[in-house]
Amino acid sequence: MEIPRFAESVGRGYLQCMDLFSDPESDSPVPFDPASPLAERMRPQRLEDFVGQQHLLGPGKPLRTAIEQDRLRSIILWGPPGTGKTTLARIIAKITRSDFLPFSAVLAGIKEIKAVMIEAERVRRYGRKTILFVDEIHRFNKAQQDAFLPHVENGNIVLIGATTENPSFEVNSALLSRSKVYVLQPLTLEEIVSLLTRALADKERGLGREQVQVEEKMLNQIALFANGDARSAYNTLEIAVQIAPGDNSGQKILTAEILEDAIQRRMLLYDKSGEEHFNLISALHKSMRNSDPDATLYWLGRMLESGEDPLYIARRIVRFASEDVGLADPMALPVAVNAMQAFHFIGLPEGNLALAEAAVYMATAPKSNALYKGYEAMLQDVRNTLAEPVPLHIRNAPTRLMKELNYGKGYKYAHDFEDQLTDMSCLPDSLRNRVYYVPSESGFEKGLSERLKSWKEKIRQLRKGKKES
């Protein structure tokens, strides 16, 4: 008996629910439209051809095993654009010989969801599985997401949701608890270059018939600008090939100028792992340290426009806040961390301003490396001196035996004393008078310096009085 496919007009939009593969028992390549974008034509059809996400799909990894053994239950794929969420869902459907039903989270409502679920239940009676793929599942409201729940639970569908947003915040807890979340990572530079190389060589689906000549450094630049997004890289390459003039033999040479025209911005040659990478981050760090907000903005912009990972820059700003500003301005670290979180939340290009704000804050903040120097001095003692036992008087004594062994004996509770100060030493005996943290006279640390000097004088007086008595 022929199993019906289904497509119906719903509401204001047209929802097409169809089996992606005309014959689920066939391993033949999926037909493609030669006029479709390069990114669409180059979608891998086999797990072996899928590039990236080896932490999930490498040999022996749980997700790959579940796919190959057809034991997959509902999942949510969370990752940035162009990391293969839709492609992976289609491959899963082909491997498990399931009907693949793409579902629009933008156009569909409760009525459309129910219609699809009824059809999926009917198809199941014929012994066929349905994979319902919901792109941008975070765009569904709670009621729409709840409509999937009974069908996920009774096995009518295997739900594969895709989202660029944190599912913890965007997917309701009931649906989340019934799904396994897999986090997809941005593709690496090498992975994107391999995809571009494959597209240039493929004569059937790719650009192999175009006689394109391009240096590897140009492919690296495309990959850098793509920032982990394979679709963006394919689009840039396709446009560049389209606008490149051919010579007398029909060969097209992709130059930096052509790539600049393709992406409508200047190409700044840059190597994330090479010397220029370290030169630029050094320039940014030293400009902030030198309290030069203009140079800070310039080097920050150079790195961002060259395709540097913005979160790498954010991490360096966080480090700078502790190493070079320190307690001269205790707000520097929260500002840096908030900028990193803001970028993670809103992404490119708007998130660049958050990084710029943090970098300029660091450049204009009072500077102190007293905390850094104190920590380094402490490390020398930790590494080069005997690891003495914790002094008995500052040990906790939760048991009777510990009390009998004098744990906690002689401990002075600071709040019971004037100014919350005691003459008690908390360092091991061999380091009793060691001083690690010496605050500067800059910013907030000036007040800390005066406070510590006052405390040390009071403690000296307490110890002097104790000796005299």
ABEGO torsion letter per residue (X at the ends): XBBBBBBBBBEABBBBBBBABABAABABBBBBBAABBAAAAABBABAAABBEGAAAABBGBAAAAAAAAGABBBBBBBBBBGAGAAAAAAAAAAAAGBBBBBBBAAABBAAAAAAAAAAAAAAAAAGBBBBBBBBGAAABBAAAAAAAAAAAAAGABBBBBBBABBAAAABBAAAAAABBBBBBBBBBAAAAAAAAAAAAABAAABAAAAGBBBBAAAAAAAAAAAGGBAAAAAAAAAAAAAABBBBAAGBBBBBAAAAAAAAGBBBBBBBAABAAAAAAAAAAAAAAAAGBAAAAAAAAAAAAAAGBBAAAAAAAAAAAAAAAAEAABAAAAAAAAAAAAAAAAAEOAAAAAAAAAAAAAAAABBBBAAAAAAAAAAAAAAAABBBBBBBAAABBBABAAAAAAGBGBGBBBAAABBGGBBABBABBAAAAABBABBBBABEAAAAAAAAAAAAAAAAAAAAAAAAAX
